[in-house]
Every structure is written in structure tokens, then in C-alpha cells.
Amino acid sequence: MYWLLLLSAFPGTEVPAAPQAATAAATDTEEGDEAAVRLSGVEVMARRGAAKTPPETELSPDEIEALGAYDIREALDRISSAYGLVDPPVVIINGRRVQNAGDYMTFPPDAMTRVELLPEQAAGLYGADPGRRVVNIVLKRNFQSREGQLALSGPTAGGRSSLMADIRSSAIANQNTSQIGGRITRDTSLRADERPDYLRDNPGSQGVTLRPENTAVTANMSVNRELGDWQGAFSAQARAQRDRSASRRGEALAAIRGRQRALNASAGANGQIKGWSVRGNLDGMVSSGSQEGLTDRKTQNRSIGLNLSADRPLFVLPAGPLTMDLGGRVSHSSSTSTVDGTRTERSADAADVRGGLSIPLLRAPQAGEAPPPINLGTASLNLSGSLRRQTGSGGGGGLNGALSWSPSKILRFNGSWARSYDAPSNQQLFDAPFYGTPTVVFDFATGQSVEILPLYGGNPDLKGQTNERFSLGVSAGPVTPWRLTANISYRTSDTRDGISSLPTLTPAVEAAFPERFQRDADGRLIGIDQRSINLLSSRSDSLGSNISFNVPFGGAATPAPPGAPTLRVSLNHTLQLKSTTTIRTGYPVMDHLAGDGGGSPLNELSATVDARRDKWTLNASARWREGYRTRRDAGLDGPGDLIVSDFTRLDLKLGYMIPTPPRAATKPSEAGTGAPRLSGLRLGFEIENLLDARPRARLGDGRAAPGYGRDDQDVMGRVARLTLRGRF
């Protein structure tokens, strides 16, 4: 996997260039994405929507279509999985930051003319924390669609069904966009009585709901409009949800009913003020919820916040402009909760400010410039800091730094460091306690599996946590007609007083937090308090790698024409080098890789395949996790240990498009900007967990492990889904 990086390290090595640029240029020309700009009498062809730095990887319309996604959010999730992104990417639109990128996430994927995954140094250029990737979504100049989707799914073992219906109308006219849509989902309940294996292993679960009955309705709208030299935006989303389930507490079976309602709205604008690129956004939220059953509670939440950010070049260095980025947010939130007749009210004001500098250190020679005696490529340094204050829970702050160096167009080195202090949120501190859904756990003390009701809510004794992160990576590509890219990254994370849930239940964990475990008179575990706690320290070191390539069906010499078959493959590997936790002062360090305090797999692999041919699309994912041990007694392997087996999961999705002829343009100005590519009816068939794999485990002495029966850890198993999408 790593040969590409070694090959790229030799300056004299000639690597065939990818046909990517030519393909994208051809596609963009069709849609009018290249615009002429006249500077000092020279006409320059500028690519519409270009980011501040060239992309590391780019997806064409055919490759976007091969993702088989219903909306842009689903497409980005697929891209993040394929390229092994650790954190959610920062999304920019047409090469620029916008007030709320979420306004665009429910647009159809064929509203995009291309998707660019920018190199890591782009984070500082767009005000993001070092280490986060930036994705540039370039939308078509003109686009209109009305479409709907209907999906029916359920486990092949039966017992539960899900129905989803979605409808939306989308429009783009240059910088003006609008969308309105709605979705309804309905899930039937899954009861323990419908899983004989589960009921056999957990005989006290008659009548218990393993998955609740759920109905949810969502409506959303967004509008973006040009206001002279400025851009204005407004969006709103409303959601209502109702669920029903049944849980057993002791000998009693209680019916649990829940309701949630929420309304979110956002309005903002962006433009230029005296050389500054300025963005402002006002957002608000109101929500309410209730639960009746084991715990009777009602909650009401309200919040309003103002976000401001701005950036501009301060002055020009020999390597380029030094850019400053500033931002801040002020907010007020309030909530009211009533639990078993006790009413609690609280409110909080919060403010945070942040600032950053993007400093170019080296610049490669541009076209027409004389090459320097030694070409060191390009390099940049990004520095940023933040400060947060919040009533009730304190505040926090952080410092970040990132250094990037590209000695050539196909080789990039990146390093980043970040240190932050985060106070617990008001929700983590003060949320009212409530019971969650039943969970099966293995009790080392008795050697048996038990079904317990976890308790959630706030913990007023929480302290703030301090985290320090460091990463170092190298990436190369795209090279060869296969557009081959690869990267390796080393990451560390060191946390003090980390806010976390309880580690895996072991005698050592129960001895450290005896107040968190409830047992009956016979010593049987009946409940676990899963409200957040502080762990004294934890450390994680890992090595990750990714390799991705396209099969060049268009041939090695010429780019594939639009509509040609596409096949993209991505492979990811994570090697866990270290994973340790110290739960409290005076307790030994728990080595999770050895099995203390809950085991951790040493190796994890994943692969994705996205293919398109004519009217067919194929999307496949495979994940493998190496087995691991959880020790009963820290520091010592024994016959009572839990040994979890290797686990492999395969997901498969197949789509078929029944096309309709595109609407012919009626005016010359409409050429190339007419009907969407994906007009017609699309049939989809998806199987999650194709092999019906379930987590398996045994004890250290070879016996089957309680709590790891067929349905104990995964009651759904294989799930089949049939979808129907159409444009109208």
C-alpha cells in the first residue's frame, strides 16, 4: 500500500499525470463553468467555484452519480467513509464559506458539477481547526428538480418494518437557490417475543421491546438570494416524533411513551466590507419533549445565537498573502424540566471568540516565471486560538497549529498540534435522569449475561477536560491513469479528566465506581448508572492509511468521455498502537489492547467500491475488526476473560435508472443548463449486513460466552431495503 509514497519521494521519477483535469475541464465547459476574467489587458480563464488551493482529489458528475446517494449529505458521508476521514469535513460552496452549509445538504447529488477534497493545509485557509479536511461543493449554474423517494425495509428475520417517504423541490439559478421538502418515517416495534433465541437466553424479557415503535415527520425549507453585492440566506426545519416501547423493571412491565417536537430557524448574510469577507448568522431553536413510563418527565428548551466571522489578507509576503480569520458567537439558552413532579429551570449565556493566521512560507514558481535554483515547493503555517465562556459550567479555550509542505504537486507532508480545555455542557451537568432502552451486558462478577436498564442524564459533579492532540501525515497522488492516491497518518490523543461514560463492566471498574451499579439481594446486576463521569487520564496512539484509485475505462491515453463506466475503490487500515486509561488516582493503568477495562481491536480494515455502468450503480462496503480480549482481572489473562472474535460486515446496494428524455432547451441561453442528469425513475435494492454476521465471543476457558447469543448484541441482523425514486 505504501509504495506510492516511496515512489513520489524521488524528484527524478516521472509519474504519468492523471487525466482528471482534462475530464473536469470538459465537463465544466459543457456547463459554462469556465469564465473569462480580464486583468491588465490579459484574458484569463478562471474555473468557476475554484477553491483557494488546488484539490487533492476530485469527483466528476459520473463519479458523483456512482455514489448512489439520494442527497448531498448522503454523498458526503460516502466520500468521508471512502477516504477514512476521522472528523466530519468542513463544507464550502463554490469555493467560498457560507453562513450555513446545511442549507445545501438536502439538494440532489446531481445538483453538483464536481466535488473537491482539498489537502489538509486548506483547513487554515477556511477558518477550520487543523486536521479537519475541507470539501468544496461546486453547484451547477442552473438546476431544477421535483422528486420523491419511497423506501421499505426490514430485517430478513422479520419482526419489524420501516417505511420512509420523502418529497422535495429544488432550484438553482446562479447564486440563488431554494428548496422545500418533507419526510415521514414509520418504524414498527420489535419485541423480544419475536426473537426466540433472545428470549431463550434472556427468559425474563417477555413483552419487552427491543426496538421501539417510532413515527417521525420532518419539514424543511431554505432560500439563498443575491442582495446586491451581498448574499442573504434563510432556512427552517420542523420535526415531530412519537415513540412507544415496553421495558421491565423488576417484575413489572412498563409501557413507555415519548414525544419530541423541535423547530430550528436560521437567517444570515455574507459580503464584503472594506476588504473583509464577512459572514453573519442568527439562529434559534425551540423544542419540547415528554416521556411517560418508568420516568415521567417533560422538557422545554429554547436557544438563540449570533455568529459572526470575517477574513481578509493583511499583507503580501514573498510566498503569498498572509490571511487573518476572526470569528465569534454569543448565545442564550434556557430550559425547563419536570421529572416526577419536580420542576427545574435553568438558563445559560455563552460567548466564544476565535482567531487564526494563515502564513505562506514557500511558493512554487508560477507559469512564465523563471525557476529558482532549488525548487522547494510550497509550504504554509496555520495558527489559531479560541476562548469560550459559559455561565453555569465555566468555559474553555484552545490553541492549534499546523504546518504543511508540498515539495511537488503529488507529494504532501502535514503536521498539526492542538490543545484544548473544555468545560462540561449544561446538558452534561444538569439534564434530568431518565432510563434508556434495555441492554444486554456480560457480568464478570457472576459469569452471566443480564438485561439491564441504563440510567442517563446529567452529573453536576463533572469537571472540565483537557485534551492534547498531535498528528503527522504524508500523502501522494493522484498519479497514473488510475488516479491513484495514498496517505499515511500518525495520530495521538492525550486527555486529562476526560468526560466519558463508564468503561466496560469489569470487577476493577465496579470497585472504582461502586455507586454506579445496582444489584438485587441475590447479587444479580439490575441497573447501571451511565451518566457521564471524569476519567483521570487516557492516551490513544494510532496509525492510519488509505489508498484510493479509479479504473480508467476510457483508456490510459485519453480521458473517459462523459457517461463512460466508472469504478472507484478505496481501502482504509487503522493500526491501534496504544490505548490506555487510568480511571482514578491510586488505580493502575488499564491497557485496553491487552484487555484491561474493556478490550480494543489492534487492527481494523474497511473497503468501499462505487461503480456505475450505463443505467446501473453498485455500492459495496466491507469492514473487518480484529478480535480482542477483555480481562476479568486487570493485568492477568484468565479462564473468566471475555474473548471477542473477529467480525466482518458486508453492505451492498444496487441501483437501476429508468431514464426519460431530457427536456429540450427552448432558448440559446438555456443550452447546457436544462434538465438534471438523473431524470427518470430509479429502483434501488440494498442489503445491510449481507452475511448476517453477529458479534461472537467465548470465555478464556473455551466455553461460549453468555450475552453473545445470536440476537443478544444485534437483534436486527441482516436488513433488506427497497427504494423507489422519481422525478416529476
N, C-alpha and C positions, 0 to 999 in steps of 0.2 A: 504493500500500500504506500510505502514511503519513498519509492524510487523516484517519483516525480519531483519531490523536493530536492533530492540529491542532484538530479539532472539539471534543475534550474539554477543551482548554485555555481555552475561553471559558465563564466561570461562568454566563452568561445563556442558554446554549444548552440547550434541553430535548431530551434524547435519550430515546426510548422505552425503558422498562425491559425487561429480558429476562424471559420467563416462567419462568425457571429455578427460582426459589424456590418458585413455586406447584406446578410439576411435582414437584419433590423432596419438597415437603411432602405432596402427595397420595400419592406412593409410600411415604413413611415412615409415614404414618398407617395404610396398609394393613398394614404390618409391625410396628406398635406401636413406632415409633422415637421418638415424642414422649412424654416422661414429665413428669408434674406434680411440681413442687417447691414446697413451701410455705415462704415466707420472711416472717416477721413478719406472719402472717395473710394474706399475698397469695399466691395460687397462680400460679406462673409455668410456662409450657410451655417446657421445655428440650429441644432437639433431641439425640437420643441420638448419641453419638460426635462431637459438635461439637469442633473444634479451638480453640486459644486465639485464633485470628484468623479472620475470615470467609474463605472460599475465593475465589480469583481465577477459577477455572474448576471446574465440577462435572460429572461424568458420571453419568447416571441408569442404572438397570438395563438399559433398552433400548439405551442408547449403549454400555454395557459389553458387552452381547451382540453388538453390531455390530463389536466388535474382532476377533471370530473367534478368540479365544485359547483355548488348552487349559487354562492355569493362570494364576494371578495374576502370576507373573513375566513370562510372555509378554505379558500385558495391559499391564504397566508398561513393558516395552520398546517396545511400540507407542505408548503415550502419550508416552514420552520422545522418540521419533523424531518424532512429530507436532508436538510443541511445541518442538523444537530444543533440548532440554536438553543443555548441554555436559558436565556431570558426572552420574553416577548419582544419583538423588534419595535423600533421607533418607526412610525409610518409618516412619510411625507407625500404630498400630492403634487404631481407635475414639477418636481424638483424644488418645491417650497414647503415650508412649515405652514400648517393651517391651524385654526383655532381648535377644531375638534375632528380628528381623523376618523372617529367613529361614525361621523355622518356618511362616510363613503363605504363603510364595511358591508352594508346590505345591498349594494349595487351588484348586478350580474357580473360575472368574471369577464364576459366578452365586452364590457364597457372599457376594459383596459386595452391599450395598444401595446404595452410592454410592462414588465416588472423587473426592476433592477435591485439586486442585492449589493449594497455598497460595501467597500472594505471597512475594516474596523476603525480607521482613523476618521471616518465620516461622522462618528458619534459626536466629537467635539465641535465639528462644523455646524451641527444642528442642535446644539444645546443639550445633548443626551449624556448620561453617565458613561464613562469609559467602560468598554467591554460589551455594551449593547450594540447590536447591529442596526443599521438603518436600511429600510426598504423604500424605494421610490416607486410609487404607482403613477404611471402616465396614462391618463384617460384620453379617450377619443375626443376629437373636437365636437362632433355631433353624434348623438346616440339617443334612441328612444326604444322603449320596450314595455310591454304589459305581459305579465306571465304569472303562472301559478305552479304550485307543486303539491302533490298528494303522496304521502308515504304511509305504508302499513308495515309494521314489523312485530316480531315476537320471537321468543326463544323456541328452538326446534323441539325442546322438551315440553312445550305447551305451558299453560297456566297463566299466561299474561300476554296482552296485546297492546300495541301502541298505534295511534293514528295521529297524523300531523297533516294539516292543510295550511298552505301559505299562498298569499297573493300580494303582488306589488306592481307599482307603476314607476318607471324611472326615466329621467330625461337629462341630457347634457347638451348645452349649446355654448361652446367655448368655455368661459369661466362660470357660467350659470348652470347650476344643477338643481334638481328637485327629485324627491322620491316620497311615496306614501305606500304603506304596506300593513299587512296584518297577518297574524298566525294564531292558530288554535291547535293545542295538543291534548290528547286524551290517553291516559295510561290506566289500564285496569290493574287491580291489585294481584299480588302473588302471595298465596297463603302457604304455610308450612305443610298443610294437609295435601297440597298438590305436589309435594316433593317427598315421596315415600322414603328415599334414602336419608333425607334430612330429618324426617320425623322419627325414623328408626334410631338415628344417632343422637337425637335430642327429643326424647319421649315426652317431655313436659311442654312441648311447643304447639299442642293442638290449638287451632284457632288463631295463632299468631300470624301477623302479616310480615312477610319477608321483604316485600316491596309494596309501597303504599299506592292506593288509587289516587290519581292525580289528574286535574284538569287545569289548563293554563291558557289565557288569552293575552296576546300582546299586539299592540298597535304602535306604529312609529311613523314619523314624517321628518323630513329635513329639506331646507331650502338654502341655497347659496346664490347670492346675487352680486353683480358688479354695481357699486355705488360711486360712480365717477372713477377716481383713482383708487378707491378702496374696495374691499370685498366684504360683504356682510353675510352672516350665517345665522340660521335659527333651526333648532331641532327639538323634538319632544318624543317621549316614549311613555306609554302607559302599559301596565301589566297587572293582571289579576290572576290569582292562583288559589286552588282549593284542593286539599288532600284529606284522605281518610285512611286510617290504619288501626291495627289492634295489637296491643302488647300485653304481656303477662308480667305482673308484679307480685311475686309470691304465688299464692293460689288464685288470685283474682285476675280476670281478663278484662282489660280496659279498652274501650273504643276511644281513639284519639282523632280529633278533627282539627284541621288547621286552615286558616285563611290568610292570604297576604295580598296587599294592594300597594302599588307604587306608581308615582308619576315623576318623571325627570324631564327637565327642560333646560335648554342652553341657548344663549344668544351672544354673538360677538362680531368682531370686525378685525381686519388687518389691512395695513397700508404703510405708506412711507411718511415719516416726519423728520425733516432736516437730516437726511442721510441714514436715519434709523429705520429698520424694518420692524414695525410694531404690531403686536397682536394682543387683543383684549377679549375676555370671555367671561360672561356672568352665567352661573349655573345654579340650579335649585332642585331640591328633591323633597317630596313628602311621601311617607309610607306608613302603613299600619299593618298589624298582624295580630293573630289570636290563635291560641291553642287550647283545646278542651280535652281533658282525659286525665292522664297521670299528673300533669301540672296544668292548672288553669292560669293562663297568662294572656295579657293584652299589651301591645306596644304601639307607640306612635313616635315617628321620627321626622324631623324637619331639618333641613340644612340649606344654606345659601353661601356661595363663594364667588370671589372675583379673582381671575387670573390675568396677569399682565406679563408680557415678555417682549424683549427687543434685542436686536443685534445690529452691528454695523462694523465695517472696517475702520480701525482707528488711524493707522498709518501703514505705509508700504515699506516692508523690509526687502533686502535683496532677493529673498526667496519668495516673496509674495506679501499680500496684505495680512496684518495682524488683526484678528477679529475678536471683538468683545461680545459676550452674550449675557444678558441680565434678565432676571425673572422673579416673580413673587406671587404669593397667593394669600388672601385673607378670607376667613370663613367663620361662620357662626352656625352651631348646630344645637339642637335641643331634642329631648326625648322624654317620654312618659311611659312608665311600665307599671302594670298592676299584676302581681303574682299572688294567687290565692288570697285576694282581698287586700294585699298590702301595696300601696301606691308609692312609686318613687319617681321623682322628677330631677332632671339634671340638664345642664347646658354647658357648652364649651366654646371658647373663642380660640382660633388658631391663626398663626401667621408664619410664613416661611419666606425667606429670600435666598436667592442663589445667583451666582455669577461665575463666568468662565472666560478663559482666554484660549484662542486657537492660534498657535505661533508656528509659522512655517520656518523650517530650519534649512532645508535644501530644496532646490528646484532643478528639475531636468531641463535641458535646452529645448526651446520651442522650435517649431518649423521655421526655417530661414535663419536661425541663429547659428553662429559658429560653435562647434562642440568644444567644451572645455578640455584641458589636458587630461583630467581624470573626471569621468562622469560618475558621481556617487549616487545618482538617482534623486529621489525626493524623500523628505523627512519632515515630520511635524511633531509638535509638543502641545498637548492639551492639558490645561489646569482648571480646576473648578472647585467650588466650595458652596456649602449651604448651611443655613441656620434655621431651626424651627422652634416655635414656642406654642404651647397649648395649655390652657387652663385645666387644672384637674390632674393632668398626667405629666406635666413638665414640658419637655421639648426634646430637641436633638440637633444634630448637625453632622457634617461630614466634609471630608477632603478627598479629592480624586485627582489622579494624574495618569496620563497615557502618552507613550512615545511610539511613533510609527516610522518605519523606514522601508522604502521600496527601492532597492538597488537596480531593479529592472521592472519592466511593465508586468512581468509574470511572476515576480517573487516579492513577498511582503513579510516583514517582521513587525510584531506588535507586542507591547508590554504595557500593563496597567496595574495601578495600585489604588486602593480605596480604603478609607477608614471612616466608620460612621458610628454615631451613638443615637439610639432610637428609644424614646420613652414608650411605654405601653399605651395603646389607644384607649379611649374611654370605653369602647366596647369590651376590650380585653380586661379592663378593670371592673366595670360596673354592670355588665349585662346580667339580667336576671337568670337564675339557674333553670334548666329545663332538661328533660330526658330525650335522648335520641332513639334511633331505631335499634332493635335487638342486634347484638353482635356475638359471634361465637369466638371464644378465646381458649387457649390451652393454659390450664392452671398447673404450673410446675409443682406447687405445694402438694396437690392431691394426685397429680398424674392423670387428670381427667380434663375433658373439654366441657365447658359450660356456656350457656347462653345468658348474657348479662345485658342490663340496660345502662349504657354510658350516660353520665351526667355532664352537661355542658353549661357554659355561662362565663361570667366574669370572675376575676380573682383580684380583690383590692390590695393584696399584698405583693403584687408583681413589681419588680424593679425594671429599670431600663437595661437594654443590652448594648454591648459594644462589639462591633464586627470589623475585622480587617481581612481584605481580600487582595490576592495577587494573581496575575495571570501572565503567561508568556507564550506566544504562539508564532508559527510560521505558516504561510500559505503560498500556494503556487498555482498558476493557471490563469485563464484557460489556455491549453496547448493542444496541438494535434487537431486534425479534423473532428476528433471525438469531443472537443471542448472539455478536456479533462481538467479538473481542479482537485486539489487536495489540501488539507491543513492538519496541523498537529498543535494542540494547546495543552499547557500545563496550568492547573488552577489550584489555588489553596484558599481555604476559608478558616479563620480562627475567631471563635466567638466566646465572649465572657458574659456570664449571666444571661445566656440565651433564653428567649421566651419560646417555650415549646410545650407540646403535650407530653404525657408520661412516656418513657421508653417502654419497650416490650416488657410485659409482665414476667419477672423472674423473682426468686426469693430475695436477691440483693436489692432490687427496685422496691419491693414491698417493704423491706426492712428500712429503707431510706424514707419512704413516704407511707407509713402505716395508716395514716388518717385517710388516705385516698382509696382504700379497699374495704368493702363491706362483705362480711361473711355471716352466715347464719349459725345457730347453736351447734350444728354438726360440722362446722368448718368449711361449708360449701360456699364458694365465691358467688355472690348475688349482684354485685354492683361495683363499678369503678368510677371514680371522680376524674373525668378527663378535662377539667378546666385547666387553663394554661398555668405552667409553673416556670421558675427560673432554674436552669441547669448551670452549674458552676462554670464549666468550660467545655468546649468541643472543638475538634480540629478535623478537617477533611482535606485530603490531597488527591487529585485525580489527573489522569492523562487521557485526553480525548482526541479522536482523529476522525476525519471524514474524507471520503473520496466520491466524486460525482462525475458522470460522463454521459454524453449523448451518442447514440449510434447514428452515424452520418448516412442516412438513406439516400441523401442527394448526391453522394459520391464525395471523394476527397478533394477533387479539383474545383468543383463549383458548389455554391450553397444550395441547400434544398429549396425548391420553389415553394411558395405558399400553398398549403394544402397537402404537402408531402407527408408520409408517415413520420411520426416522432416516437422516440423511445429514450427515456431518461432514467438512469439508475443511480441511486445514492446508497452508500454504505457508511455506517457510523459504529464506532467502537469506543467504549469507556472502560478504562482500567482504574479501579479504585486502589490508590497506593496507601492511603491511611484513612481511618475513620475511628476516632476515639471520643469518649465523653467522660467527664468527671461530674457526677450528679450533685455531690455535696462535699463540703470540707470534711476531711477525715476518711473519705471513701476512696478506694483505689480507682485508677484509670480503667475504664472499660474499653477494651479493644474489640470493636464490632466485627472486624474482619476475622478475628479469632473466635467470635461468638459470644462475647460478653455483652450483657444488657441488650440483647437483640442482635441477630446476625446481619451481615451485609454482604451482598454478592461481590466477588472480586472483578468479574468481567460481565459486561453487557454488550450485546450486539443488536443492531437494527438495520433493516434494509427496506428501501421503497423503490417501487417501479411504477412509472407513469408512462403509458403508451397510448398512441392514437393512430388509427388507420382508417381512412375514409370516414364512415359513419360510426365506427366503434371506438370506445375508450376502455382502457383497462388500468385499474389502480390496485396495486398489491402492497402489503406491508407485512414484514416479519420481524418479530422481536424475540430474542433469546436472552435469558438471565441464568447465570451460573448458580448452582445450588450453594447453600451456606448452612452453617451450624449456629444454633442458639444454645448456649451453655446453661445448664441448670445452676451450676456453681461457678462463679467467676474465677477465671484463671486455670480451670481444670476441665478436661473432657471427661465425660462420664456416661453411664448407661441411660440416665434420665434426660440426656440432652435431646433437643429437637433438631433433626437434620432435614432441611427442606431440599427437595430435589430440583434439578434443572427444570426450567419452564420455558416453553416455546409457544408462541401465539402467532397465527396467520390470519390476516384480514384480506378480503378480496371484494372488489367492486367492478362490475361490468356495466357499460352503458351503450345504448344504441340510439342514434339520431335518425328520425324520420324527417328529412328536410322538406321545406316548402320554398318555392322560388322567391328570391328577394324582390321587394318592391322596386320597380324601376324608378330612377331619378327623373323628375319632371322638369328640372331646371339645371342649367350648366353648373350653377354654384353648388348643387347638391351632389355632384359626382364624387364618388368615393366616401360619402358620409351618410349613406342611406341605411338600409335595414341591418340589424345585427347579424353576425356570422351564424349564430346558433338559432336561427328561426326554425320553427318546427316543433315536433313532438319528440321528447327524449324519454326512453324507457331505461330504468336502472334496476339492477339486482345486486344486492350487497349481502355478504356473509361475514359477520364478525366472529372471530374465534372459529375458523373453518374446521379445525381438528377437534373442536370441543374439549380443549385442554383445560384441566383444573389443577390448581396447586396441590402437590402431593408432599408428604413428609413421613418420616419414620423416627422412632426413638433410637438413642445411641446403642441399645442392645438389639436392634433389628426389628422390634415389634412395630406394628402400624401405629401411627401417632393419632390419638384422639383429637377431634377438631379438624381433621383433614380428610373427612369423608368426601364423597363425590360432590355434594352440594353445600358443604359447610363454609368454604371460603368464597365460592362463586355459585350462587343459585341460578344465575341466568344461563351460563354456558354459551353454547352456540346460538347466535341471533341472526335471523334472516330478515331482510328488508327489501320491499318492492317499492319503487318510486316511479312517478309519472309526472313529467314536467312539460309545460306547453306555453307557447307564445300566442297571444290573441290580440 
